[in-house]
């Protein structure tokens, strides 16, 4: 529904050295109190209350989410939304909010001079030659997002870590913890290295 913490699917793709090495996808029940399935949202993602009736609660999935991510930073398209949704779902489920850093393909793409009509995920996926047949499926969106970040890094000629790519591009990583979601921001520290 319109409440960000009403997560009903989690999809993640793990990328190491620019290559996908693993992916997971789970349907889950949104937290109690956020578990109304709005017809508008269902029309976008296609998941109904019946589809998740026998699935674990999103709060019960957080250990698996944290274990899959490990020490890696998370990447999402419009990442503040995803990070806030994760935090809101944890708080509504009364489970510990996993602490993690994140980067944002939307911010990175907007800061790059790309010949694209807009910076929506399907548009960027097409620009970088990434297949996205089922937009709004969490795992397919995660794979497209990963491909966009890899494409942006390769276009910039970057060969280091994601963290160094983000910083070299003039951004700071965002973060999630129990107290807040700190968004990806322009790095104003003057520490930006020349590209």
C-alpha positions as a Python dict, from the first residue, in 0.01 Angstrom:
ca = {
    (1, 'X'): (0, 0, 0),
    (2, 'X'): (110, 363, 21),
    (3, 'X'): (294, 309, 351),
    (4, 'X'): (661, 250, 270),
    (5, 'X'): (708, -26, 528),
    (6, 'X'): (439, -246, 369),
    (7, 'X'): (696, -471, 201),
    (8, 'X'): (550, -783, 36),
    (9, 'X'): (853, -894, -170),
    (10, 'X'): (1229, -873, -126),
    (11, 'X'): (1468, -930, -414),
    (12, 'X'): (1845, -902, -399),
    (13, 'X'): (2130, -964, -639),
    (14, 'X'): (2489, -995, -519),
    (15, 'X'): (2758, -849, -747),
    (16, 'X'): (3130, -903, -689),
    (17, 'X'): (3388, -745, -921),
    (18, 'X'): (3114, -638, -1163),
    (19, 'X'): (2965, -988, -1201),
    (20, 'X'): (2646, -1133, -1053),
    (21, 'X'): (2733, -1417, -816),
    (22, 'X'): (2399, -1484, -642),
    (23, 'X'): (2036, -1377, -624),
    (24, 'X'): (1743, -1436, -391),
    (25, 'X'): (1376, -1345, -397),
    (26, 'X'): (1115, -1387, -126),
    (27, 'X'): (752, -1295, -98),
    (28, 'X'): (658, -1197, 256),
    (29, 'X'): (369, -1069, 466),
    (30, 'X'): (387, -698, 543),
    (31, 'X'): (398, -601, 911),
    (32, 'X'): (73, -605, 1107),
    (33, 'X'): (-95, -268, 1072),
    (34, 'X'): (69, -211, 732),
    (35, 'X'): (-76, -524, 571),
    (36, 'X'): (-363, -379, 367),
    (37, 'X'): (-322, -452, -4),
    (38, 'X'): (-425, -139, -193),
    (39, 'X'): (-565, -220, -541),
    (40, 'X'): (-349, 55, -695),
    (41, 'X'): (-27, -95, -557),
    (42, 'X'): (-138, -447, -652),
    (43, 'X'): (-193, -323, -1008),
    (44, 'X'): (175, -220, -1015),
    (45, 'X'): (350, -517, -855),
    (46, 'X'): (87, -787, -904),
    (47, 'X'): (115, -934, -553),
    (48, 'X'): (-207, -991, -357),
    (49, 'X'): (-276, -1074, 7),
    (50, 'X'): (-356, -1429, -105),
    (51, 'X'): (-13, -1457, -272),
    (52, 'X'): (164, -1398, 59),
    (53, 'X'): (-84, -1560, 299),
    (54, 'X'): (148, -1856, 369),
    (55, 'X'): (474, -1659, 346),
    (56, 'X'): (690, -1552, 642),
    (57, 'X'): (648, -1205, 787),
    (58, 'X'): (889, -943, 653),
    (59, 'X'): (1032, -895, 1003),
    (60, 'X'): (1121, -1265, 1013),
    (61, 'X'): (1320, -1221, 689),
    (62, 'X'): (1559, -954, 821),
    (63, 'X'): (1823, -1199, 942),
    (64, 'X'): (1828, -1358, 595),
    (65, 'X'): (1846, -1014, 431),
    (66, 'X'): (2135, -907, 653),
    (67, 'X'): (2314, -1240, 600),
    (68, 'X'): (2282, -1213, 220),
    (69, 'X'): (2415, -856, 216),
    (70, 'X'): (2689, -922, 469),
    (71, 'X'): (2947, -643, 475),
    (72, 'X'): (2867, -525, 122),
    (73, 'X'): (2693, -192, 63),
    (74, 'X'): (2341, -209, -73),
    (75, 'X'): (2249, -44, -404),
    (76, 'X'): (1896, 56, -504),
    (77, 'X'): (1730, 283, -756),
    (78, 'X'): (1593, 579, -560),
    (79, 'X'): (1766, 417, -264),
    (80, 'X'): (1627, 644, 6),
    (81, 'X'): (1284, 494, -62),
    (82, 'X'): (1412, 135, -31),
    (83, 'X'): (1621, 214, 276),
    (84, 'X'): (1329, 391, 445),
    (85, 'X'): (1091, 107, 356),
    (86, 'X'): (1331, -145, 508),
    (87, 'X'): (1369, 62, 825),
    (88, 'X'): (992, 126, 852),
    (89, 'X'): (916, -245, 804),
    (90, 'X'): (1167, -341, 1075),
    (91, 'X'): (1028, -88, 1320),
    (92, 'X'): (667, -192, 1250),
    (93, 'X'): (774, -556, 1300),
    (94, 'X'): (960, -474, 1623),
    (95, 'X'): (1285, -622, 1492),
    (96, 'X'): (1633, -472, 1492),
    (97, 'X'): (1706, -245, 1196),
    (98, 'X'): (2013, -382, 1015),
    (99, 'X'): (2290, -124, 991),
    (100, 'X'): (2411, -85, 634),
    (101, 'X'): (2551, 157, 381),
    (102, 'X'): (2387, 214, 45),
    (103, 'X'): (2440, 376, -293),
    (104, 'X'): (2176, 505, -534),
    (105, 'X'): (2171, 440, -909),
    (106, 'X'): (1921, 723, -957),
    (107, 'X'): (2160, 978, -803),
    (108, 'X'): (2458, 833, -991),
    (109, 'X'): (2273, 835, -1323),
    (110, 'X'): (2144, 1189, -1280),
    (111, 'X'): (2499, 1309, -1216),
    (112, 'X'): (2626, 1139, -1532),
    (113, 'X'): (2574, 1287, -1876),
    (114, 'X'): (2367, 1008, -2030),
    (115, 'X'): (2173, 1040, -2355),
    (116, 'X'): (1842, 920, -2204),
    (117, 'X'): (1486, 1058, -2201),
    (118, 'X'): (1460, 1015, -1822),
    (119, 'X'): (1629, 836, -1534),
    (120, 'X'): (1365, 572, -1462),
    (121, 'X'): (1502, 222, -1404),
    (122, 'X'): (1357, 71, -1727),
    (123, 'X'): (1504, 359, -1932),
    (124, 'X'): (1848, 317, -1777),
    (125, 'X'): (1832, -61, -1812),
    (126, 'X'): (1759, -24, -2183),
    (127, 'X'): (2040, 230, -2218),
    (128, 'X'): (2290, -16, -2071),
    (129, 'X'): (2150, -318, -2260),
    (130, 'X'): (2003, -484, -1950),
    (131, 'X'): (1696, -704, -1978),
    (132, 'X'): (1408, -594, -1753),
    (133, 'X'): (1104, -793, -1863),
    (134, 'X'): (907, -776, -1538),
    (135, 'X'): (955, -426, -1392),
    (136, 'X'): (837, -408, -1029),
    (137, 'X'): (931, -769, -957),
    (138, 'X'): (1176, -710, -672),
    (139, 'X'): (1444, -948, -796),
    (140, 'X'): (1428, -835, -1158),
    (141, 'X'): (1448, -472, -1046),
    (142, 'X'): (1746, -559, -825),
    (143, 'X'): (1924, -726, -1118),
    (144, 'X'): (1854, -426, -1343),
    (145, 'X'): (1972, -186, -1073),
    (146, 'X'): (2295, -385, -1030),
    (147, 'X'): (2348, -381, -1404),
    (148, 'X'): (2296, -5, -1420),
    (149, 'X'): (2551, 57, -1143),
    (150, 'X'): (2803, -172, -1315),
    (151, 'X'): (2729, 6, -1644),
    (152, 'X'): (2784, 348, -1488),
    (153, 'X'): (3112, 236, -1332),
    (154, 'X'): (3237, 82, -1656),
    (155, 'X'): (3136, 391, -1855),
    (156, 'X'): (3342, 599, -1612),
    (157, 'X'): (3637, 360, -1653),
    (158, 'X'): (3624, 275, -1283),
    (159, 'X'): (3793, -45, -1169),
    (160, 'X'): (3787, -15, -788),
    (161, 'X'): (3524, -78, -525),
    (162, 'X'): (3167, 49, -529),
    (163, 'X'): (3251, 273, -235),
    (164, 'X'): (3540, 436, -421),
    (165, 'X'): (3324, 477, -734),
    (166, 'X'): (3055, 655, -533),
    (167, 'X'): (3310, 882, -365),
    (168, 'X'): (3501, 945, -689),
    (169, 'X'): (3167, 1049, -843),
    (170, 'X'): (3124, 1315, -574),
    (171, 'X'): (2877, 1139, -345),
    (172, 'X'): (2870, 995, 4),
    (173, 'X'): (2711, 660, 76),
    (174, 'X'): (2378, 668, 256),
    (175, 'X'): (2320, 469, 572),
    (176, 'X'): (2045, 292, 761),
    (177, 'X'): (2030, 242, 1135),
    (178, 'X'): (1766, 239, 1406),
    (179, 'X'): (1776, 616, 1450),
    (180, 'X'): (1754, 731, 1088),
    (181, 'X'): (1806, 687, 717),
    (182, 'X'): (2079, 918, 595),
    (183, 'X'): (2042, 965, 218),
    (184, 'X'): (2310, 953, -49),
    (185, 'X'): (2434, 1312, -65),
    (186, 'X'): (2678, 1520, -264),
    (187, 'X'): (3018, 1501, -93),
    (188, 'X'): (3095, 1857, 17),
    (189, 'X'): (3405, 1760, 216),
    (190, 'X'): (3645, 1847, -65),
    (191, 'X'): (3782, 1491, -51),
    (192, 'X'): (3662, 1405, -403),
    (193, 'X'): (3936, 1260, -613),
    (194, 'X'): (3986, 1352, -979),
    (195, 'X'): (3841, 1106, -1227),
}
